[in-house]
């Protein structure tokens, strides 16, 4: 799967401090929907038939609850993945980006965890050398969440999920940048690990737009004017 250039910034009210590429097949949730958008949704709900209105209202409340919980946990990106599999169906996944404050130096925290991983103290962890700096990868296969509202569905749900986490130290703040991928398709764990690693390799703390603007300005400075161009082309 192709990972785009690092053009995605965290969907936060603060000025972005890091950027990353989001692969094809992932759709981002709006974690900070504007009030006008919510009011328009409510207006549309009121115009639906009663049964449809109740179902849509539940969906809206669920979305609002999820967004609130994600924001509480400092999640700045949540994207849903849907990709075709070899059996003619689809695999699903969830990708999140969050920030985690550290009591001291974030770089020392990552170095310590990476050192523990390199020493083999935790078989589910390994150190990573990324273009943006030192990181570590953690993999787990925890039990899948169970439904309490509809327990009859639990027999149809997967028993375990694959969870991959990559943590990188922020260069100018005492916090970690945490990239997480989760999928119920254990057979595709290798593929999703590669996707997560691909995203992590695009992570940058330099605004790509600034580099593009600088390149454009340099090209304009180097570009000859009309008369000079004619002299260059025709002698």
Buried (B, 14 or more C-beta within 10 A) or exposed (E): EEBBEBEBBBBBEEEBBBBBBBBEBBEEBEBEEEEEEEEEBEEEBEEEEEEEBEEBBEEBEEBEEBBEEBBEEBBBBBBEBEBEEEEEEEBBBBBBBBBBEBEEEBBEBBBEBBEBBEEEEEEEBBBBEBEBBBBBBBBEEEEBEEEEEEEEEEEEEEEEBBBBBBBBBBBEEBBBBBBBBBBBBEEBBEBBBEBBBBBBBBBBBEBBEEEEEEEEEEEEEEEEEEEEEEEEEEE
